[in-house]
């Protein structure tokens, strides 16, 4: 009787082992798919963000460009950080199932996203701050002067921009432009006041 039970017991062991191997393989596949998908979402989001910015680009209005870059960049940063979090957590939870080569491959894929997110997120916040600060500064100058102020530009090509000039509307929020080369514009209530501070009427 005992000799008849051994083959059955051995067959059960084999089945358990096969089920265990199959389960481990399934977990490995799911972990790989989840990790690659989460990282891929960040890369896809980067391409979508670039396409949106190219479609919305209005370089002649810097303050509008700041708003666009700020919103799109911040949205992508959130997607990228979420994707990185999912991929890192998945890799850590399934470290024993993933080989060393897979770890290196995932690290190579994650690296550029980490660097890009570290740059894009603070820059996006700075763009949004500059956009808001430009409006706040202009509104404060309007209240102080009782009307649209003039813009005085220093440095190379110094000049004064009047509210009646064609470029005024696109430049009136530029006093908080942190990427501008040279000194930013300064508000004055009149051209005479700007000239009294050393700004020429004509460049």
C-alpha positions in Angstrom: 0.0 0.0 0.0 2.8 2.4 0.9 4.6 1.9 -2.4 1.5 3.0 -4.2 1.2 6.3 -2.3 4.8 7.5 -3.1 4.1 8.2 -6.8 0.9 10.1 -5.9 2.8 12.2 -3.3 5.6 12.9 -5.8 3.1 13.9 -8.4 1.5 16.3 -5.9 4.9 17.9 -5.2 5.5 18.4 -8.8 2.2 20.0 -9.3 2.7 22.4 -6.4 6.2 23.2 -7.7 4.8 23.9 -11.2 2.0 26.1 -9.7 4.6 28.0 -7.7 6.9 28.5 -10.7 3.9 29.7 -12.8 2.8 32.1 -10.0 6.3 33.5 -9.7 6.5 33.9 -13.5 3.1 35.7 -13.5 4.2 38.1 -10.8 7.4 38.8 -12.6 5.5 39.6 -15.8 3.0 41.8 -14.0 5.8 43.7 -12.2 7.7 44.2 -15.5 4.5 45.4 -17.3 3.6 47.8 -14.5 7.1 49.2 -14.2 7.6 49.7 -18.0 4.1 51.2 -18.4 4.7 53.7 -15.5 8.0 54.8 -17.0 6.6 54.8 -20.5 3.8 57.1 -19.4 6.3 59.7 -18.3 8.1 59.5 -21.6 4.8 59.7 -23.5 3.7 62.6 -21.4 6.9 64.4 -22.3 6.2 64.1 -26.0 2.6 65.2 -25.5 3.7 68.2 -23.4 6.2 69.2 -26.2 3.4 68.9 -28.8 1.0 71.0 -26.7 3.6 73.7 -26.2 4.5 73.8 -29.9 0.9 74.2 -30.7 0.3 77.0 -28.1 3.6 78.8 -28.5 3.2 82.6 -28.5 6.8 83.8 -28.2 5.9 87.5 -28.7 4.0 87.4 -25.4 6.4 86.3 -22.7 3.9 86.4 -19.9 1.6 84.1 -21.8 4.5 81.8 -22.6 5.3 81.6 -18.9 1.7 80.5 -18.1 1.8 77.9 -20.8 5.2 76.5 -19.8 4.3 76.6 -16.2 1.0 74.7 -16.4 2.2 72.1 -18.9 5.5 71.6 -17.2 3.9 71.2 -13.8 1.3 68.7 -15.1 4.0 66.7 -16.7 6.1 66.8 -13.5 3.2 65.3 -11.6 2.8 62.5 -14.1 6.5 61.8 -14.1 6.8 61.7 -10.3 3.8 59.4 -10.1 5.3 57.1 -12.7 8.6 57.0 -11.0 6.9 56.3 -7.7 5.0 53.4 -9.1 8.0 51.9 -10.9 10.3 52.2 -7.9 7.8 50.7 -5.5 7.1 47.9 -7.9 10.8 47.1 -8.3 11.4 47.1 -4.6 8.5 44.8 -3.9 9.6 42.4 -6.6 13.3 42.7 -6.2 13.8 38.9 -5.7 11.9 38.2 -9.0 13.8 40.6 -11.2 17.3 39.9 -12.3 20.3 42.2 -12.0 20.2 43.1 -15.7 16.5 44.2 -15.4 17.4 46.4 -12.4 20.1 48.2 -14.5 17.7 48.6 -17.5 15.0 50.1 -15.3 17.6 52.4 -13.7 18.7 53.6 -17.1 15.1 54.3 -18.1 14.3 56.1 -14.8 17.5 58.3 -14.8 16.5 60.8 -17.5 13.0 61.1 -16.0 14.4 61.9 -12.6 16.8 64.5 -14.0 14.0 66.1 -16.2 11.5 66.2 -13.3 14.1 67.8 -11.0 14.6 70.6 -13.6 11.1 71.0 -15.0 9.1 71.1 -11.7 11.0 74.1 -10.0 11.2 75.8 -13.4 7.5 75.4 -14.0 6.8 76.9 -10.5 9.1 79.8 -11.3 7.3 80.4 -14.6 3.9 80.5 -12.8 5.3 82.8 -10.1 6.7 85.2 -12.8 3.4 85.2 -14.6 1.4 86.1 -11.4 4.0 88.6 -10.2 4.0 90.4 -13.6 0.2 91.0 -13.4 0.5 92.0 -9.7 3.3 94.5 -10.4 1.4 96.1 -13.3 -1.8 96.4 -11.4 0.0 98.0 -8.5 1.6 100.5 -10.9 -1.7 101.3 -12.4 -3.2 102.0 -9.0 -0.2 104.1 -8.0 -0.2 106.2 -11.1 -3.9 106.4 -11.7 -3.5 105.0 -15.2 -1.2 102.9 -17.4 2.4 103.5 -16.4 5.3 103.9 -18.9 8.0 101.2 -19.2 11.6 102.2 -18.9 14.3 99.8 -20.1 17.9 100.1 -19.1 21.2 98.6 -20.2 22.0 98.1 -23.9 19.3 99.6 -26.1 17.8 101.6 -23.2 14.5 103.3 -24.1 11.0 104.2 -22.8 7.8 102.4 -24.0 4.7 104.5 -23.8 1.2 103.1 -23.3 0.3 104.3 -26.8 3.2 102.4 -28.4 2.3 99.2 -30.4 4.6 97.0 -28.3 3.1 98.2 -25.0 0.5 95.5 -24.5 2.9 92.6 -25.0 5.6 94.2 -22.8 3.7 95.7 -19.9 4.1 92.6 -17.7 7.8 92.1 -18.3 9.1 93.7 -15.1 9.2 90.2 -13.5 10.8 88.4 -16.5 13.5 86.4 -14.7 14.9 85.0 -18.0 15.4 88.4 -19.7 18.9 89.3 -20.6 19.8 92.6 -19.1 17.9 94.6 -16.4 14.1 94.2 -16.4 11.7 97.1 -17.2 10.8 99.6 -14.6 7.5 101.3 -14.2 7.2 105.1 -14.1 4.0 107.2 -14.0 5.2 109.5 -16.9 7.9 109.6 -19.5 9.3 112.8 -17.9 9.7 110.9 -14.6 11.5 108.1 -16.4 13.8 110.5 -18.2 14.6 112.2 -14.9 15.9 108.9 -13.7 18.3 108.6 -16.7 16.2 106.6 -19.2 16.2 108.0 -22.7 13.1 108.5 -24.7 14.7 107.1 -27.8 17.2 104.2 -27.8 
